[in-house]
């Protein structure tokens, strides 16, 4: 790699002058600055940012750890976080746990070793943050309400209740809820919302939160006879929709379907999905802003929990 000494030697200036051109160009005479910049371009010199951050004692990198990058919801969360970081002249690296505790633990250990500025965290299990806490690395929970920590979330209990009440209002009485892994607080909260409205829902536990798990759950639903189903996220709902279409079940006439998240694919489905909307990009942006404020060191930090209200978006999958 081309180093700062190579640039100084070619330009006929000191190492300090090259450093000033890169970091404090106003301190260098215009003719010298142009000569050094020309050499930098010729040699392809790139500043060693990691060394600079080590000397400064503060990283310019935030990390985002998400449950599943295959879910477009988390792509939107990442987009919102990246926008806030970019405006603060910071970088974001994204890690995907794939809903696996072992991968989550390994990623968080690696991020602690890298001494990132802070972590935006959508965890499988809260125990994984112990290493961050021990190493003094700030973190903000995303899509999770966690007392005693900074967090940005949507009221999932209210979201589950919205979906269940909507199906009741459509005249359905035999209603199923297809849930994801119970280890996830979001899944538990959405089921709690369903049970706050329905006295005896049919509850199916899907193996994951993806389309394939939804298809498998849809095949099981056919034997249980509900007339409506609410799914813990849109990918599950899309899988259930595929299973219904494959079985010749008409949606919504014979089976109404509601999803959760309102990802872009929900509106573009063969039968557009009714869904409980989460403001994914806003969640990511707000979480990043909280983390940036916490790591700025300007004021004494107080943990803050931001909770957004969910919104029901009604489409053809539950009838017009």
C-alpha positions in Angstrom: 0.0 0.0 0.0 1.1 3.6 -0.7 1.9 5.3 2.6 2.1 8.9 3.6 6.0 8.7 3.4 5.7 7.8 -0.3 3.6 10.9 -0.9 6.0 13.1 1.0 9.0 11.8 -0.8 7.4 12.2 -4.3 6.1 15.7 -3.5 9.3 16.8 -1.8 7.6 17.9 1.4 7.5 16.7 5.0 5.2 14.0 6.3 3.5 16.7 8.5 2.8 18.8 5.4 1.0 15.8 3.7 -0.9 15.3 6.9 -2.0 18.9 6.9 -3.1 18.7 3.2 -5.3 15.7 4.1 -6.7 16.8 7.4 -6.2 20.6 7.6 -5.7 21.9 4.0 -6.3 25.5 5.0 -3.0 25.5 6.8 -1.0 24.7 3.7 0.1 27.3 1.0 -2.1 26.9 -2.2 0.9 25.9 -4.5 2.1 23.3 -2.0 -1.4 22.0 -1.5 -2.0 21.5 -5.2 1.4 19.7 -5.6 0.7 17.3 -2.8 -2.9 16.6 -3.9 -1.6 15.9 -7.4 0.8 13.3 -6.0 -1.9 11.8 -3.9 -4.1 11.2 -7.0 -1.1 9.9 -9.0 -0.1 7.3 -6.3 -3.7 6.5 -5.2 -2.9 7.3 -1.6 -5.7 6.6 0.9 -5.7 7.8 4.5 -5.4 5.1 7.1 -8.7 5.8 8.8 -8.4 3.0 11.4 -5.1 4.5 12.7 -6.5 8.0 12.8 -9.5 6.7 14.8 -7.2 4.9 17.2 -5.2 8.1 17.8 -8.4 10.1 18.3 -9.8 7.4 20.7 -13.2 7.4 19.0 -14.6 5.3 16.1 -16.6 6.8 13.3 -18.4 3.5 12.7 -21.8 2.4 14.0 -23.0 -1.2 13.7 -26.5 -2.4 13.0 -27.3 -6.0 14.0 -30.6 -7.2 12.6 -32.7 -10.4 12.8 -33.0 -11.2 9.1 -31.8 -9.2 6.1 -34.0 -11.4 3.9 -36.9 -9.4 5.4 -37.4 -6.1 3.6 -38.5 -4.6 6.8 -34.9 -4.6 8.1 -33.6 -3.2 4.8 -35.8 -0.2 5.4 -34.6 0.0 9.0 -31.0 0.0 7.7 -31.8 2.7 5.2 -33.1 5.0 7.9 -30.1 4.3 10.1 -27.7 4.9 7.3 -29.3 8.3 6.4 -28.9 9.5 10.0 -25.3 8.3 10.2 -24.3 9.8 6.8 -25.6 13.2 8.0 -23.4 12.9 11.1 -20.4 12.0 8.9 -20.4 8.4 10.3 -20.4 4.9 8.8 -22.7 2.0 9.4 -21.8 -1.7 9.0 -24.7 -4.2 9.0 -24.6 -7.7 10.5 -27.3 -10.3 10.0 -27.9 -12.8 12.8 -30.4 -14.8 10.7 -32.5 -15.3 14.0 -29.6 -17.4 15.4 -28.3 -16.8 18.9 -24.8 -18.2 18.1 -24.4 -15.8 15.1 -25.7 -12.9 17.2 -23.2 -13.7 20.0 -20.3 -14.0 17.5 -21.1 -10.7 15.8 -21.4 -8.8 19.0 -18.1 -10.2 20.2 -16.5 -9.1 17.0 -18.0 -5.6 17.2 -16.7 -5.3 20.8 -13.2 -6.2 19.6 -13.4 -3.6 16.8 -14.4 -1.0 19.3 -17.3 0.4 17.2 -18.8 3.7 18.3 -22.1 2.0 19.2 -24.5 -0.7 18.1 -28.1 -0.6 16.9 -29.5 -3.9 18.0 -32.5 -6.0 17.0 -31.6 -9.0 19.2 -32.7 -12.6 19.4 -32.0 -12.6 23.1 -31.2 -9.7 25.5 -28.3 -11.8 27.1 -26.2 -11.1 24.0 -25.6 -7.5 25.0 -23.7 -8.4 28.2 -20.4 -8.2 26.3 -21.2 -4.7 24.9 -22.1 -3.6 28.4 -18.9 -4.9 29.9 -16.8 -3.1 27.3 -18.6 0.2 27.7 -20.0 0.2 24.1 -23.3 2.1 23.9 -26.3 0.4 22.2 -29.9 1.2 21.2 -32.6 -1.5 20.8 -34.4 -1.3 17.5 -38.0 -2.6 17.1 -37.9 -3.5 20.8 -39.1 -1.7 24.0 -36.5 -2.5 26.7 -36.8 -0.8 30.1 -33.6 0.8 31.3 -32.1 1.2 27.9 -32.4 3.4 24.8 -35.0 1.8 22.5 -37.1 2.6 19.5 -40.2 0.4 18.8 -43.7 0.1 17.8 -46.5 -0.8 20.2 -46.8 -4.5 19.0 -49.5 -5.3 21.6 -51.7 -2.6 20.1 -50.7 -3.8 16.6 -51.8 -7.3 17.3 -55.1 -6.0 18.8 -55.7 -3.9 15.7 -55.4 -6.9 13.4 -57.6 -9.1 15.5 -60.3 -6.4 15.9 -60.3 -5.7 12.2 -61.0 -9.4 11.5 -63.8 -9.4 14.1 -65.3 -6.3 12.5 -65.3 -8.1 9.1 -67.6 -10.8 10.7 -65.0 -13.5 11.3 -65.3 -15.6 14.5 -62.9 -18.5 13.8 -59.6 -16.6 13.6 -56.1 -18.1 13.6 -52.8 -16.4 14.5 -49.6 -17.7 12.9 -46.8 -16.6 15.2 -43.0 -16.7 14.9 -40.4 -18.0 17.4 -41.6 -17.3 21.0 -38.1 -16.3 22.0 -38.7 -13.0 20.1 -40.4 -10.3 22.2 -42.1 -8.9 19.1 -43.9 -12.2 18.5 -44.9 -12.5 22.2 -46.3 -9.0 22.2 -48.3 -9.4 19.0 -49.8 -12.6 20.4 -50.7 -10.8 23.6 -52.5 -8.2 21.5 -54.5 -10.9 19.7 -55.5 -12.5 23.0 -56.6 -9.2 24.4 -59.3 -9.2 21.6 -60.0 -12.8 21.0 -61.1 -15.2 23.7 -59.9 -18.4 22.0 -57.8 -17.8 18.9 -56.2 -20.7 17.0 -52.5 -20.2 17.5 -49.9 -21.9 15.3 -46.2 -21.6 15.9 -44.2 -21.3 12.7 -40.6 -22.4 12.6 -39.4 -19.0 11.4 -40.5 -15.6 10.1 -40.1 -16.3 6.4 -42.2 -17.2 3.4 -41.4 -20.9 3.6 -42.6 -21.1 7.2 -45.8 -19.3 6.1 -46.4 -21.9 3.4 -46.0 -24.7 5.9 -48.3 -23.0 8.4 -50.9 -22.4 5.6 -51.0 -26.1 4.8 -51.7 -26.8 8.5 -54.4 -24.2 8.6 -56.4 -26.0 6.0 -57.2 -28.8 8.4 -58.2 -26.4 11.2 -60.9 -24.5 9.4 -60.5 -20.9 10.3 -62.0 -18.2 8.0 -59.3 -15.6 8.8 -55.7 -15.6 9.8 -53.4 -12.9 11.2 -49.6 -13.5 10.7 -46.8 -12.2 12.9 -45.2 -10.6 9.8 -45.8 -10.1 6.1 -43.4 -12.8 4.9 -45.5 -15.4 6.9 -48.7 -13.9 5.4 -47.3 -14.1 1.9 -46.5 -17.8 2.5 -50.0 -18.4 3.8 -51.4 -16.7 0.8 -49.3 -18.9 -1.5 -50.6 -22.0 0.3 -54.2 -20.9 0.0 -53.8 -20.1 -3.8 -52.2 -23.5 -4.3 -55.1 -25.3 -2.5 -57.7 -23.4 -4.4 -58.9 -21.4 -1.4 -60.3 -18.0 -2.4 -58.8 -15.0 -0.6 -60.6 -13.2 1.0 -63.9 -14.9 0.3 -62.9 -18.2 2.0 -59.9 -17.0 3.9 -59.0 -13.5 5.0 -55.3 -12.7 5.7 -53.6 -10.0 7.6 -49.9 -9.4 7.8 -47.6 -7.2 9.9 -44.9 -4.7 8.9 -46.4 -3.5 5.6 -43.4 -4.2 3.5 -43.4 -3.1 -0.2 -44.3 -6.6 -1.3 -47.5 -6.6 0.8 -49.2 -4.2 -1.6 -47.7 -5.9 -4.7 -49.0 -9.5 -3.8 -51.3 -11.4 -6.1 -54.0 -10.4 -3.6 -52.8 -7.2 -1.9 -52.3 -7.8 1.8 -54.0 -6.0 4.6 -51.1 -5.3 7.0 -50.2 -3.5 10.3 -47.7 -0.9 9.2 -44.5 -0.1 11.1 -42.5 3.0 10.1 -39.4 0.9 9.5 -37.1 3.7 8.1 -38.2 6.0 10.8 -37.3 3.4 13.4 -33.8 3.1 12.0 -33.3 6.8 11.8 -34.6 7.6 15.2 -32.5 4.8 16.8 -29.3 6.0 15.0 -30.0 9.6 16.2 -30.4 8.4 19.8 -27.1 6.5 19.5 -25.3 9.4 17.9 -26.5 11.7 20.7 -25.4 9.2 23.4 -21.9 8.9 21.9 -21.4 12.6 21.2 -20.3 13.2 24.8 -21.8 16.7 24.8 -24.4 16.3 27.6 -25.1 13.9 30.4 -27.0 11.0 28.8 -30.4 9.8 29.9 -31.9 6.7 28.3 -35.0 7.3 26.1 -37.6 5.0 24.8 -39.5 6.1 21.7 -42.7 4.1 20.9 -44.6 4.7 17.7 -48.2 3.7 17.1 -49.0 1.0 14.5 -51.4 1.7 11.7 -53.7 -0.8 9.9 -53.6 -0.6 6.1 -56.6 -2.3 4.7 -56.3 -4.0 1.3 -58.1 -6.7 -0.7 -56.9 -9.7 1.4 -59.6 -8.9 4.0 -62.2 -7.6 1.6 -63.1 -4.2 0.3 
